[in-house]
């Protein structure tokens, strides 16, 4: 163990990786393949599947050392490997781990998420997309919505209704859907920003081999929770960002550029309150990251996600307010299909960030649902009445 608490085997693995493979002489994808083979992709994953079986808190040390050695940034379009990877390693077979994890981490195969439906958003367990088994093949019929980057994906994390006679939480099954399979159609959904980062996905008589089923038949709810908890932790800003970084840095910059006569005490008070909230969230995420042991995150990720979503909206709203009329011009609403997940910062301008942040309190679970999780799983409050939880899904009244 080194003086800073990093296991020696981690630094030894990094040293060996960099000695054998110079990241400055190869593509990011190629180097990430070697990183996976060295057990430095997800350090808390098992040996042989991209990890060393250690605590996840050591991953930041790995990324820092590799970045200092000249490794490039991963393609932002492979964002969903942070969700699919933990799901596959937790619930997949060894064969599925060998088949999916490495190309997922390198970016050779992109993934998307196929959860929400027009009639099953916040009530995810009410989904109606059907999966009917015939031997070793499933036939899938249905529609998914709000599917980020599905137009670029090679695989989709799909949850479908496999047993309509079971209660809604018990009759779902999880699949790694081939997005290039016959019968899969992806249609763009234009957003307020002009982008179509979200999509609708239609599945008509899609044949899915049982070898692509993740977890046991009928256990899709539990498998999906692994995906959701990791998603909420990622969206909530889990990790240890630099003090004053992220969206709050944009607000501070706007404040610094204001003419002196516009820097009123009332405005300063609003800026400082938001900065304090951002710092509190950063420190809370750091503590949660340091305390987390190997495994998947718990309900604390949902709390961070809820706070981050509302704070991010407030920060960019204040940015626009400080700019006055100038904050409502110079934004391109042209229809376009992005190849990366929209960041929460202002890479595309404050106008874009203000509009895009509206989605933060919806994507990955609405803020209302996150508050329910906070109340029930952390504060121990009584859960909301769920009168349809124990009855068969096909007997639940629907519009």
Legacy VTK file of the C-alpha trace (Angstrom):
# vtk DataFile Version 3.0
C-alpha trace
ASCII
DATASET POLYDATA
POINTS 399 float
0.000 0.000 0.000
1.420 3.388 -0.996
1.497 6.387 1.336
-1.659 7.824 -0.275
-3.645 4.629 0.261
-3.397 3.317 -3.304
-2.653 -0.443 -3.438
0.767 -1.168 -4.914
-0.747 -3.581 -7.411
-2.665 -0.685 -8.973
0.455 1.382 -9.580
2.330 -1.722 -10.734
-0.406 -2.446 -13.275
-0.347 1.157 -14.508
3.462 1.106 -14.783
3.369 -2.137 -16.783
0.619 -0.848 -19.067
2.472 2.369 -19.883
5.800 0.569 -20.301
4.349 -1.745 -22.930
1.888 0.621 -24.631
2.568 4.305 -25.257
-0.835 6.047 -25.381
0.580 8.896 -27.458
1.400 6.556 -30.366
-1.975 4.847 -30.822
-5.675 5.563 -31.033
-7.721 6.032 -27.880
-9.747 2.927 -28.754
-6.630 0.757 -29.090
-5.153 1.971 -25.814
-8.450 1.432 -23.989
-8.330 -2.169 -25.135
-4.954 -2.617 -23.464
-6.257 -0.764 -20.412
-9.128 -3.246 -20.175
-6.777 -6.210 -20.507
-4.646 -4.801 -17.657
-7.646 -4.723 -15.311
-7.740 -0.925 -15.251
-11.039 -0.310 -17.045
-13.310 -0.825 -14.039
-10.891 -1.559 -11.190
-13.693 -2.983 -9.018
-14.682 -5.575 -11.654
-13.349 -9.157 -11.358
-9.921 -10.075 -12.688
-10.235 -11.074 -16.336
-13.210 -8.798 -16.942
-11.552 -5.399 -16.972
-10.842 -5.140 -13.263
-8.661 -6.105 -10.329
-11.391 -6.785 -7.784
-10.552 -3.674 -5.755
-12.593 -0.747 -4.446
-14.025 1.600 -7.109
-12.518 4.649 -5.392
-9.129 3.765 -6.892
-10.418 4.358 -10.433
-9.879 8.094 -10.189
-6.185 7.546 -9.408
-5.922 5.331 -12.484
-7.574 7.879 -14.761
-5.397 10.691 -13.395
-2.165 8.787 -14.003
-3.199 7.702 -17.490
-4.284 11.219 -18.402
-0.951 12.596 -17.200
0.764 10.011 -19.409
-0.959 11.415 -22.471
-4.037 9.257 -22.965
-6.769 10.904 -24.975
-10.368 11.279 -23.914
-12.846 8.536 -24.696
-15.440 9.277 -27.340
-18.342 10.899 -25.419
-20.682 8.898 -27.639
-19.864 5.741 -25.664
-21.326 7.255 -22.487
-23.595 4.277 -21.825
-20.710 1.923 -21.114
-20.836 3.423 -17.598
-24.333 1.956 -17.224
-24.217 -1.206 -19.296
-20.866 -2.374 -17.911
-21.934 -2.659 -14.249
-25.194 -4.296 -15.353
-23.459 -6.954 -17.447
-20.804 -7.714 -14.824
-23.441 -8.012 -12.086
-26.086 -10.053 -13.903
-24.504 -11.437 -17.066
-22.951 -14.833 -17.645
-19.193 -15.191 -18.031
-19.718 -15.667 -21.759
-21.703 -12.410 -21.936
-19.013 -10.587 -19.978
-16.367 -11.822 -22.419
-18.538 -10.893 -25.385
-19.754 -7.453 -24.337
-17.467 -5.736 -21.813
-14.270 -5.146 -23.773
-15.817 -3.717 -26.990
-18.175 -1.673 -24.828
-15.266 -0.080 -22.964
-13.154 0.569 -26.052
-16.045 2.084 -27.969
-16.130 -0.533 -30.690
-19.742 -1.169 -29.699
-21.968 1.673 -28.576
-24.926 1.109 -26.308
-28.184 2.908 -25.609
-30.957 2.516 -23.058
-34.437 1.222 -23.982
-36.534 1.643 -20.842
-39.232 4.330 -21.007
-42.379 3.985 -23.090
-45.171 6.421 -24.040
-47.359 4.803 -21.374
-44.645 3.904 -18.878
-42.337 6.739 -17.951
-42.071 7.288 -14.219
-44.011 4.043 -13.729
-41.296 2.029 -15.442
-42.723 -1.282 -14.224
-45.890 -0.581 -16.216
-44.117 -1.079 -19.570
-45.988 -2.927 -22.312
-43.330 -3.918 -24.885
-43.785 -7.684 -25.225
-41.175 -10.432 -25.428
-42.528 -13.905 -26.260
-40.225 -16.900 -26.028
-40.161 -19.792 -28.491
-37.304 -22.120 -27.640
-34.035 -20.205 -27.793
-35.518 -17.147 -29.517
-37.631 -14.263 -28.229
-39.941 -12.183 -30.424
-40.129 -8.565 -29.312
-42.912 -6.113 -30.234
-43.309 -2.605 -28.881
-42.144 0.988 -28.687
-39.592 2.803 -26.526
-39.110 6.550 -26.165
-36.525 9.122 -24.973
-33.703 6.840 -26.090
-30.504 8.882 -26.007
-28.151 8.310 -28.981
-30.134 5.246 -30.101
-29.466 6.328 -33.689
-25.768 5.542 -33.133
-26.082 2.454 -30.939
-25.021 -1.094 -31.738
-26.704 -2.561 -28.659
-29.636 -1.499 -26.529
-30.377 -2.223 -22.874
-33.935 -3.441 -23.396
-36.495 -4.371 -20.768
-39.671 -6.048 -22.046
-42.820 -7.680 -20.646
-42.248 -11.441 -20.762
-45.115 -12.581 -18.522
-48.271 -10.428 -18.542
-49.935 -12.769 -16.041
-47.406 -11.900 -13.313
-47.436 -8.709 -11.186
-45.848 -5.868 -13.121
-42.534 -5.941 -11.247
-42.202 -9.710 -11.697
-42.988 -10.219 -15.369
-40.143 -8.309 -17.052
-36.960 -9.579 -18.689
-33.791 -7.703 -19.646
-32.016 -8.107 -23.017
-28.948 -6.816 -24.841
-30.758 -5.935 -28.066
-28.917 -5.869 -31.388
-29.904 -2.419 -32.695
-29.088 -3.531 -36.251
-31.518 -6.457 -36.121
-34.328 -6.615 -38.655
-37.452 -4.898 -37.335
-35.666 -2.261 -35.217
-36.496 1.280 -36.365
-35.085 4.451 -34.782
-36.862 7.778 -35.272
-35.574 11.167 -34.069
-37.313 13.273 -31.407
-36.564 16.947 -31.867
-35.891 18.772 -28.602
-36.238 22.387 -27.503
-32.543 22.892 -28.343
-33.127 21.891 -31.976
-31.192 18.660 -31.444
-32.496 15.116 -31.768
-30.272 13.464 -29.208
-33.370 11.556 -28.056
-35.212 9.018 -30.183
-38.191 6.724 -30.456
-37.404 3.069 -31.108
-39.972 0.773 -32.709
-39.547 -2.994 -32.581
-41.619 -5.070 -34.992
-41.257 -8.855 -34.890
-37.652 -8.506 -33.716
-35.936 -11.834 -33.116
-33.680 -11.843 -30.046
-31.616 -14.931 -29.169
-31.942 -16.145 -25.590
-28.140 -15.860 -25.384
-28.699 -12.076 -25.295
-30.948 -12.263 -22.226
-29.266 -10.609 -19.214
-30.253 -12.208 -15.920
-33.020 -14.706 -15.321
-36.327 -14.678 -17.129
-38.791 -12.516 -15.202
-36.052 -10.763 -13.212
-35.754 -7.713 -15.450
-36.801 -5.316 -12.713
-33.840 -6.195 -10.510
-31.421 -6.072 -13.434
-32.811 -2.698 -14.528
-32.314 -1.260 -11.040
-28.574 -1.858 -11.422
-28.620 0.196 -14.620
-30.747 2.945 -13.075
-28.693 3.318 -9.905
-25.504 3.680 -11.926
-27.194 6.136 -14.280
-28.363 8.350 -11.446
-24.925 8.330 -9.856
-23.341 9.388 -13.161
-25.916 12.134 -13.818
-25.657 13.301 -10.210
-21.981 14.079 -10.669
-20.537 11.193 -8.699
-16.788 11.416 -8.251
-14.465 14.217 -7.206
-14.648 17.190 -9.567
-12.389 20.168 -9.048
-13.682 22.879 -6.737
-15.596 25.536 -8.650
-15.740 23.458 -11.839
-18.704 22.463 -13.960
-21.787 24.592 -14.419
-21.040 26.831 -11.427
-17.851 27.956 -13.194
-20.013 29.309 -16.023
-22.052 31.381 -13.583
-18.933 32.777 -11.931
-17.577 33.718 -15.360
-20.805 35.522 -16.286
-20.631 37.421 -12.982
-17.007 38.393 -13.572
-17.852 39.855 -16.980
-20.726 42.019 -15.751
-20.185 45.793 -15.695
-19.597 47.110 -12.174
-22.944 48.917 -12.059
-24.788 45.635 -12.635
-23.076 43.771 -9.779
-25.688 44.517 -7.178
-25.666 42.988 -3.692
-28.903 41.130 -4.429
-27.383 39.502 -7.502
-24.197 38.657 -5.624
-26.276 37.033 -2.908
-27.988 34.750 -5.473
-24.659 33.809 -7.067
-23.067 32.989 -3.721
-26.018 30.849 -2.633
-25.764 28.809 -5.818
-21.990 28.499 -5.447
-22.426 27.255 -1.873
-24.988 24.695 -2.987
-22.697 23.491 -5.783
-19.799 23.122 -3.356
-21.983 21.235 -0.876
-23.053 18.821 -3.615
-19.423 18.354 -4.719
-18.269 17.526 -1.202
-21.217 15.196 -0.646
-20.380 13.326 -3.853
-16.736 13.079 -2.795
-17.720 11.573 0.558
-20.093 9.088 -1.072
-17.407 8.103 -3.598
-14.787 7.560 -0.887
-17.148 5.526 1.274
-18.383 3.356 -1.558
-17.064 -0.174 -1.627
-17.014 -2.605 -4.518
-20.490 -3.084 -5.929
-23.266 -0.962 -7.336
-24.392 2.361 -5.845
-27.414 2.567 -3.606
-30.135 5.191 -3.127
-27.589 7.948 -2.416
-27.068 8.205 -6.175
-30.742 9.094 -6.590
-30.414 11.870 -4.022
-27.360 13.326 -5.768
-29.156 13.121 -9.097
-32.190 15.016 -7.770
-30.083 17.776 -6.215
-27.863 18.080 -9.275
-30.839 18.348 -11.648
-32.544 21.184 -9.807
-29.285 22.991 -9.051
-28.114 22.805 -12.638
-31.359 24.340 -13.856
-31.104 27.145 -11.295
-27.484 27.907 -12.185
-28.113 28.304 -15.910
-31.312 30.205 -15.300
-29.305 32.699 -13.240
-26.705 32.875 -16.036
-29.404 33.941 -18.472
-30.955 36.355 -15.958
-27.607 38.088 -15.413
-27.123 38.480 -19.158
-30.479 40.148 -19.599
-31.722 40.409 -23.194
-28.316 39.272 -24.451
-29.064 35.862 -23.001
-31.910 35.260 -25.453
-29.995 35.693 -28.723
-27.277 33.951 -30.729
-28.598 30.405 -30.374
-28.837 28.013 -33.300
-32.127 26.085 -33.293
-31.310 24.212 -36.522
-32.379 20.565 -36.478
-29.380 18.295 -35.975
-28.589 14.802 -34.715
-25.656 14.956 -32.282
-23.152 12.144 -31.868
-22.502 12.767 -28.155
-24.609 13.153 -25.038
-25.208 16.834 -24.321
-22.996 18.049 -21.520
-24.359 20.000 -18.578
-21.837 22.791 -19.154
-21.895 25.519 -21.755
-19.762 23.946 -24.492
-22.438 24.982 -26.998
-23.216 28.295 -25.354
-25.224 29.370 -22.336
-28.433 29.446 -24.358
-28.026 25.783 -25.174
-27.101 24.924 -21.574
-30.171 26.739 -20.237
-32.515 24.877 -22.570
-30.792 21.490 -22.247
-30.802 21.658 -18.437
-34.604 21.485 -18.522
-34.190 17.782 -19.234
-32.037 17.154 -16.157
-35.051 16.773 -13.876
-36.665 14.224 -16.238
-33.909 12.013 -17.660
-32.713 9.130 -15.528
-35.848 9.390 -13.374
-37.874 12.487 -12.552
-37.047 14.579 -9.520
-40.399 13.562 -8.015
-39.396 9.891 -8.202
-35.982 10.682 -6.739
-37.684 12.372 -3.783
-39.825 9.282 -3.248
-36.649 7.188 -3.112
-35.112 9.623 -0.630
-38.163 9.459 1.591
-38.663 5.707 1.492
-35.140 4.268 1.304
-33.126 6.815 3.290
-35.542 8.559 5.657
-37.690 5.468 6.213
-40.975 7.237 5.478
-44.040 5.230 4.415
-44.150 4.509 0.709
-46.786 5.917 -1.600
-49.849 3.659 -2.023
-49.295 1.111 -4.815
-52.647 -0.566 -5.286
-51.558 -2.405 -8.452
-48.286 -3.851 -7.165
-49.552 -7.360 -6.376
-52.102 -7.944 -9.136
-51.277 -9.387 -12.579
-50.061 -6.789 -15.076
-52.794 -7.656 -17.593
-55.442 -6.829 -14.976
-54.059 -3.363 -14.194
-56.388 -0.621 -15.569
-54.755 1.428 -18.328
-55.849 4.391 -20.396
LINES 1 400
399 0 1 2 3 4 5 6 7 8 9 10 11 12 13 14 15 16 17 18 19 20 21 22 23 24 25 26 27 28 29 30 31 32 33 34 35 36 37 38 39 40 41 42 43 44 45 46 47 48 49 50 51 52 53 54 55 56 57 58 59 60 61 62 63 64 65 66 67 68 69 70 71 72 73 74 75 76 77 78 79 80 81 82 83 84 85 86 87 88 89 90 91 92 93 94 95 96 97 98 99 100 101 102 103 104 105 106 107 108 109 110 111 112 113 114 115 116 117 118 119 120 121 122 123 124 125 126 127 128 129 130 131 132 133 134 135 136 137 138 139 140 141 142 143 144 145 146 147 148 149 150 151 152 153 154 155 156 157 158 159 160 161 162 163 164 165 166 167 168 169 170 171 172 173 174 175 176 177 178 179 180 181 182 183 184 185 186 187 188 189 190 191 192 193 194 195 196 197 198 199 200 201 202 203 204 205 206 207 208 209 210 211 212 213 214 215 216 217 218 219 220 221 222 223 224 225 226 227 228 229 230 231 232 233 234 235 236 237 238 239 240 241 242 243 244 245 246 247 248 249 250 251 252 253 254 255 256 257 258 259 260 261 262 263 264 265 266 267 268 269 270 271 272 273 274 275 276 277 278 279 280 281 282 283 284 285 286 287 288 289 290 291 292 293 294 295 296 297 298 299 300 301 302 303 304 305 306 307 308 309 310 311 312 313 314 315 316 317 318 319 320 321 322 323 324 325 326 327 328 329 330 331 332 333 334 335 336 337 338 339 340 341 342 343 344 345 346 347 348 349 350 351 352 353 354 355 356 357 358 359 360 361 362 363 364 365 366 367 368 369 370 371 372 373 374 375 376 377 378 379 380 381 382 383 384 385 386 387 388 389 390 391 392 393 394 395 396 397 398
